[in-house]
Every structure is written in structure tokens, then in C-alpha cells.
Amino acid sequence: MIYKVSYVIIGGHRRGAVINQEYAPEVGAHVELGDQLCEIVEVQELVPPMGDFAYLHVTCRPVMQVPAAEQDKESGSQ
């Protein structure tokens, strides 16, 4: 099954994207759209699957990314 997924980013300064992918997106999962890491908050089926294609609309929100150097400090102090 190929999923044609329309991603919309809430409050983001980046436009969304339309991506063909081989897995269905799930609420709570993280997805990288360009250089923006986002968390999926809603998945809606646009139309019933047709043949080998499913059409989905995904709403997501930007996630704050911690720079790698800060992650190393945090993991070292625990």
C-alpha cells in the first residue's frame, strides 16, 4: 500500500508537504519535514483507499529540538 499523505504544520512558519510513503502515519509519532521536526496530532482519511493507494491528511505541530551538544551534557550529568 502506498500512502499519499498531506502534512500541515500548525503554527509553523514552514509550509506542509505532500509525501508518498509506505507506512501509515500515527498520532504521537514524529516526522521530519525538511529541517523541521514535528509531532503528529491528527490523522484523517480523505477518501477510502483505491487499489494500492490510501489518501491521508495529517496535522502536526513543531517540536522543539535540543541541539546534540546539549543532549550530550544532559546524558552525562545523570
N, CA and C atoms as an extended XYZ file, in Angstrom:
234
Properties=species:S:1:pos:R:3:atomname:S:1:resname:S:1:resid:I:1 pbc="F F F"
N         0.862       -1.183        0.000 N   MET     1
C         0.000        0.000        0.000 CA  MET     1
C         0.899        1.233        0.000 C   MET     1
N         0.556        2.178       -0.834 N   ILE     2
C         1.232        3.474       -0.867 CA  ILE     2
C         0.290        4.488       -0.236 C   ILE     2
N         0.813        5.247        0.730 N   TYR     3
C         0.031        6.287        1.396 CA  TYR     3
C         0.440        7.631        0.820 C   TYR     3
N        -0.515        8.350        0.262 N   LYS     4
C        -0.289        9.719       -0.201 CA  LYS     4
C        -0.739       10.598        0.960 C   LYS     4
N         0.233       11.246        1.599 N   VAL     5
C        -0.034       11.949        2.851 CA  VAL     5
C         0.184       13.443        2.681 C   VAL     5
N        -0.849       14.207        3.028 N   SER     6
C        -0.770       15.663        3.039 CA  SER     6
C        -0.490       16.096        4.476 C   SER     6
N         0.687       16.689        4.720 N   TYR     7
C         1.071       17.161        6.049 CA  TYR     7
C         0.841       18.662        6.156 C   TYR     7
N         0.200       19.096        7.238 N   VAL     8
C         0.013       20.512        7.536 CA  VAL     8
C         0.606       20.762        8.914 C   VAL     8
N         1.415       21.819        9.037 N   ILE     9
C         2.059       22.147       10.303 CA  ILE     9
C         1.316       23.305       10.952 C   ILE     9
N         0.776       23.067       12.144 N   ILE    10
C         0.056       24.104       12.890 CA  ILE    10
C         1.068       25.088       13.458 C   ILE    10
N         0.850       26.366       13.209 N   GLY    11
C         1.706       27.402       13.795 CA  GLY    11
C         3.130       27.394       13.289 C   GLY    11
N         3.404       26.612       12.297 N   GLY    12
C         4.759       26.570       11.757 CA  GLY    12
C         4.968       27.668       10.729 C   GLY    12
N         6.181       28.101       10.575 N   HIS    13
C         6.473       29.097        9.552 CA  HIS    13
C         6.894       28.400        8.266 C   HIS    13
N         6.782       27.086        8.245 N   ARG    14
C         7.109       26.303        7.065 CA  ARG    14
C         5.813       25.716        6.506 C   ARG    14
N         5.709       25.671        5.205 N   ARG    15
C         4.547       25.033        4.591 CA  ARG    15
C         4.616       23.539        4.847 C   ARG    15
N         3.494       22.893        4.685 N   GLY    16
C         3.450       21.448        4.837 CA  GLY    16
C         4.067       20.766        3.628 C   GLY    16
N         3.679       19.510        3.433 N   ALA    17
C         4.228       18.741        2.325 CA  ALA    17
C         3.241       17.655        1.930 C   ALA    17
N         3.369       17.179        0.717 N   VAL    18
C         2.628       16.004        0.275 CA  VAL    18
C         3.694       14.951       -0.030 C   VAL    18
N         3.581       13.812        0.663 N   ILE    19
C         4.620       12.784        0.586 CA  ILE    19
C         3.981       11.428        0.300 C   ILE    19
N         4.592       10.662       -0.595 N   ASN    20
C         4.220        9.259       -0.799 CA  ASN    20
C         5.078        8.431        0.147 C   ASN    20
N         4.446        7.568        0.934 N   GLN    21
C         5.211        6.731        1.853 CA  GLN    21
C         4.572        5.356        1.963 C   GLN    21
N         5.341        4.393        2.458 N   GLU    22
C         4.893        3.003        2.520 CA  GLU    22
C         4.304        2.614        3.864 C   GLU    22
N         4.169        3.546        4.787 N   TYR    23
C         3.603        3.270        6.109 CA  TYR    23
C         2.592        4.348        6.455 C   TYR    23
N         1.601        3.970        7.248 N   ALA    24
C         0.578        4.935        7.667 CA  ALA    24
C         1.105        5.749        8.843 C   ALA    24
N         0.983        7.064        8.815 N   PRO    25
C         1.399        7.884        9.946 CA  PRO    25
C         0.481        7.636       11.145 C   PRO    25
N         1.027        7.786       12.357 N   GLU    26
C         0.256        7.552       13.577 CA  GLU    26
C         0.354        8.752       14.506 C   GLU    26
N        -0.739        9.043       15.206 N   VAL    27
C        -0.770       10.136       16.184 CA  VAL    27
C         0.312        9.883       17.224 C   VAL    27
N         1.055       10.943       17.557 N   GLY    28
C         2.131       10.859       18.547 CA  GLY    28
C         3.495       10.602       17.941 C   GLY    28
N         3.533       10.109       16.710 N   ALA    29
C         4.819        9.854       16.057 CA  ALA    29
C         5.456       11.175       15.629 C   ALA    29
N         6.760       11.156       15.457 N   HIS    30
C         7.483       12.330       14.980 CA  HIS    30
C         7.828       12.126       13.514 C   HIS    30
N         7.769       13.210       12.772 N   VAL    31
C         8.102       13.186       11.351 CA  VAL    31
C         8.967       14.403       11.053 C   VAL    31
N         9.961       14.217       10.191 N   GLU    32
C        10.829       15.317        9.799 CA  GLU    32
C        10.364       15.842        8.449 C   GLU    32
N         9.974       17.105        8.422 N   LEU    33
C         9.536       17.760        7.191 CA  LEU    33
C        10.551       18.846        6.884 C   LEU    33
N        11.405       18.575        5.922 N   GLY    34
C        12.512       19.499        5.660 CA  GLY    34
C        13.445       19.482        6.847 C   GLY    34
N        13.700       20.655        7.420 N   ASP    35
C        14.567       20.731        8.600 CA  ASP    35
C        13.745       20.873        9.891 C   ASP    35
N        12.443       20.646        9.816 N   GLN    36
C        11.543       20.823       10.971 CA  GLN    36
C        11.088       19.467       11.495 C   GLN    36
N        11.302       19.209       12.787 N   LEU    37
C        10.797       18.003       13.431 CA  LEU    37
C         9.403       18.310       13.959 C   LEU    37
N         8.437       17.445       13.640 N   CYS    38
C         7.044       17.676       14.021 CA  CYS    38
C         6.457       16.441       14.691 C   CYS    38
N         5.458       16.676       15.554 N   GLU    39
C         4.708       15.595       16.177 CA  GLU    39
C         3.329       15.537       15.533 C   GLU    39
N         2.893       14.349       15.163 N   ILE    40
C         1.587       14.169       14.533 CA  ILE    40
C         0.507       14.247       15.606 C   ILE    40
N        -0.485       15.122       15.387 N   VAL    41
C        -1.580       15.277       16.354 CA  VAL    41
C        -2.910       14.767       15.821 C   VAL    41
N        -3.025       14.587       14.500 N   GLU    42
C        -4.284       14.100       13.935 CA  GLU    42
C        -4.024       13.459       12.572 C   GLU    42
N        -4.716       12.348       12.318 N   VAL    43
C        -4.646       11.674       11.020 CA  VAL    43
C        -6.082       11.456       10.554 C   VAL    43
N        -6.388       11.891        9.344 N   GLN    44
C        -7.731       11.722        8.782 CA  GLN    44
C        -7.632       11.080        7.404 C   GLN    44
N        -8.541       10.159        7.138 N   GLU    45
C        -8.625        9.554        5.822 CA  GLU    45
C        -9.410       10.511        4.928 C   GLU    45
N        -8.837       10.888        3.789 N   LEU    46
C        -9.518       11.815        2.886 CA  LEU    46
C       -10.597       11.121        2.072 C   LEU    46
N       -10.276        9.995        1.506 N   VAL    47
C       -11.221        9.164        0.764 CA  VAL    47
C       -10.860        7.711        1.059 C   VAL    47
N       -11.792        6.794        0.867 N   PRO    48
C       -11.456        5.378        1.078 CA  PRO    48
C       -10.297        4.954        0.166 C   PRO    48
N        -9.483        3.993        0.604 N   PRO    49
C        -8.378        3.523       -0.232 CA  PRO    49
C        -8.880        3.066       -1.601 C   PRO    49
N        -8.069        3.328       -2.635 N   MET    50
C        -8.401        2.928       -4.007 CA  MET    50
C        -7.236        2.120       -4.551 C   MET    50
N        -7.491        0.852       -4.796 N   GLY    51
C        -6.416       -0.003       -5.292 CA  GLY    51
C        -5.306       -0.087       -4.260 C   GLY    51
N        -4.100        0.247       -4.672 N   ASP    52
C        -2.940        0.198       -3.774 CA  ASP    52
C        -2.637        1.537       -3.129 C   ASP    52
N        -3.580        2.491       -3.176 N   PHE    53
C        -3.324        3.833       -2.657 CA  PHE    53
C        -4.318        4.220       -1.569 C   PHE    53
N        -3.804        4.866       -0.530 N   ALA    54
C        -4.635        5.448        0.524 CA  ALA    54
C        -4.287        6.933        0.586 C   ALA    54
N        -5.277        7.763        0.858 N   TYR    55
C        -5.095        9.218        0.852 CA  TYR    55
C        -5.391        9.750        2.248 C   TYR    55
N        -4.375       10.324        2.887 N   LEU    56
C        -4.499       10.781        4.276 CA  LEU    56
C        -4.126       12.246        4.414 C   LEU    56
N        -4.750       12.888        5.402 N   HIS    57
C        -4.406       14.261        5.782 CA  HIS    57
C        -3.880       14.202        7.206 C   HIS    57
N        -2.721       14.792        7.447 N   VAL    58
C        -2.082       14.755        8.764 CA  VAL    58
C        -1.858       16.180        9.252 C   VAL    58
N        -2.279       16.429       10.484 N   THR    59
C        -2.000       17.704       11.144 CA  THR    59
C        -0.902       17.445       12.160 C   THR    59
N         0.103       18.307       12.175 N   CYS    60
C         1.194       18.134       13.123 CA  CYS    60
C         1.630       19.486       13.667 C   CYS    60
N         2.409       19.427       14.748 N   ARG    61
C         2.907       20.655       15.371 CA  ARG    61
C         4.423       20.565       15.496 C   ARG    61
N         5.095       21.703       15.420 N   PRO    62
C         6.552       21.700       15.553 CA  PRO    62
C         6.967       21.207       16.939 C   PRO    62
N         8.091       20.513       16.994 N   VAL    63
C         8.660       20.012       18.246 CA  VAL    63
C         9.978       20.727       18.458 C   VAL    63
N        10.207       21.162       19.684 N   MET    64
C        11.481       21.810       19.996 CA  MET    64
C        12.585       20.766       19.915 C   MET    64
N        13.639       21.073       19.203 N   GLN    65
C        14.767       20.168       19.100 CA  GLN    65
C        15.878       20.649       20.020 C   GLN    65
N        16.470       19.714       20.749 N   VAL    66
C        17.599       20.032       21.617 CA  VAL    66
C        18.860       19.766       20.808 C   VAL    66
N        19.748       20.775       20.702 N   PRO    67
C        20.989       20.557       19.952 CA  PRO    67
C        21.775       19.379       20.521 C   PRO    67
N        22.485       18.647       19.653 N   ALA    68
C        23.218       17.445       20.062 CA  ALA    68
C        24.186       17.725       21.213 C   ALA    68
N        24.848       18.882       21.214 N   ALA    69
C        25.800       19.212       22.278 CA  ALA    69
C        25.092       19.277       23.636 C   ALA    69
N        23.873       19.824       23.672 N   GLU    70
C        23.123       19.900       24.927 CA  GLU    70
C        22.645       18.529       25.357 C   GLU    70
N        22.283       17.660       24.418 N   GLN    71
C        21.861       16.306       24.750 CA  GLN    71
C        23.008       15.556       25.407 C   GLN    71
N        24.246       15.751       24.900 N   ASP    72
C        25.408       15.079       25.469 CA  ASP    72
C        25.645       15.539       26.899 C   ASP    72
N        25.467       16.844       27.174 N   LYS    73
C        25.641       17.365       28.536 CA  LYS    73
C        24.617       16.747       29.478 C   LYS    73
N        23.336       16.710       29.040 N   GLU    74
C        22.283       16.169       29.873 CA  GLU    74
C        22.501       14.703       30.190 C   GLU    74
N        22.893       13.908       29.197 N   SER    75
C        23.076       12.488       29.437 CA  SER    75
C        24.307       12.239       30.292 C   SER    75
N        25.291       13.105       30.252 N   GLY    76
C        26.494       12.959       31.066 CA  GLY    76
C        26.280       13.333       32.521 C   GLY    76
N        25.270       14.177       32.803 N   SER    77
C        25.056       14.627       34.178 CA  SER    77
C        24.127       13.710       34.953 C   SER    77
N        23.564       12.688       34.321 N   GLN    78
C        22.648       11.796       35.020 CA  GLN    78
C        23.350       10.607       35.597 C   GLN    78
